[in-house]
Amino acid sequence: MSETALITEIERFALNDGPGIRTTVFFKGCNLKCSWCHNPETLSLRQDLHYYADKCIRCYKCVYACPCKAQKRINNEHRYFRNLCVRCGKCAEICYAGAMAVSGKKMTVDDVMAELVQDKSYYHASGGGITLSGGEVLCQMEFAEKLTDACHREGIQVGIETNLSYPWDSIKGFIGKLDLVMCDIKIMDSTEHKKWIGAGNEMILDNVSHLDECNIPYIVRTPLIPGASDSDRNIKGIAEFLSGLRGRDLKYYELLNYNPLGASKYESLDKKNQFKDDRPLPVKRLNELKAIAESYGIDVRIA
């Protein structure tokens, strides 16, 4: 099994990644390419280097630290040439202002567990635990399984946020160890799914059907992305699909309002943000979509 994983962040006292008080571990790497991803730093399975130009204090220490001359001083201004960068992170190590920052840190299971166990009493008191998120956790599944086993030895419950876009036979052993699965059905029409996400949704829908037979509590989520997934037709299609499942372990269907907070990350990575001008849906529209889904006899929540 993999001895280390690339982790972008460990967020303590998370309240929106499952029930109770939780610590969320963000894994790096994803096998899908959602056009609206609000964690673009988690997409690559390599370390990424962020440049926050507004934080630069022009000390130019990075210019001398960079071994590939990607950092330059030109006309008394700092310039970062991403095309020359090898992502070694030496500039970030000496950038006290935080203008240069690395996403992705190699961690062992023991490294991660040292942080997770600090709040064990809060997990137990609140009915919470650990949530494995990303990116896509299944991209580093061997490590995630090892971490899950370590959590269970400490009496800590483990949930996962996943796109379920892997062959079922390759993931069912790991899925069977989890205490909660939070999975996405983003777009019901496979052609539209491929347009916005880069792959069809047939495997995902099949896997949700398999999950429904596993006797594991699960939550299905749809991020409401303006112009992509927020149509009446899309929510009807997903709700109809869910209503046709056995559904005994489906805790609820969750509609996630659009989150525009990843904009600064796109800028820092010099990536195009297709949805930079969009805003969260108004409450009235959220309630309309909730009512549509509820008409299929399923429990629906808004987040």
Sequence and secondary structure as in RCSB ss.txt:
>XXXX:A:sequence
MSETALITEIERFALNDGPGIRTTVFFKGCNLKCSWCHNPETLSLRQDLHYYADKCIRCYKCVYACPCKAQKRIN
NEHRYFRNLCVRCGKCAEICYAGAMAVSGKKMTVDDVMAELVQDKSYYHASGGGITLSGGEVLCQMEFAEKLTDA
CHREGIQVGIETNLSYPWDSIKGFIGKLDLVMCDIKIMDSTEHKKWIGAGNEMILDNVSHLDECNIPYIVRTPLI
PGASDSDRNIKGIAEFLSGLRGRDLKYYELLNYNPLGASKYESLDKKNQFKDDRPLPVKRLNELKAIAESYGIDV
RIA
>XXXX:A:secstr
  SEEEEEEEEEEESSSSSSSEEEEEE   S   TT S GGGSSSS EEEE GGG     HHHHH TTS EEEET
TEEEE GGG     HHHHH TTSSEEEE EEEEHHHHHHHHGGGHHHHHHHT EEEEESS GGGGHHHHHHHHHH
HHHTT  EEEEE   S HHHHHHHHTT SEEEEE   SSHHHHHHHHSS SHHHHHHHHHHTTTT  EEEEEEE 
TTTT SHHHHHHHHHHHHTS  TTEEEEEEEE   TTHHHHHHTT   TTTT     HHHHHHHHHHHHTTT  E
EE 
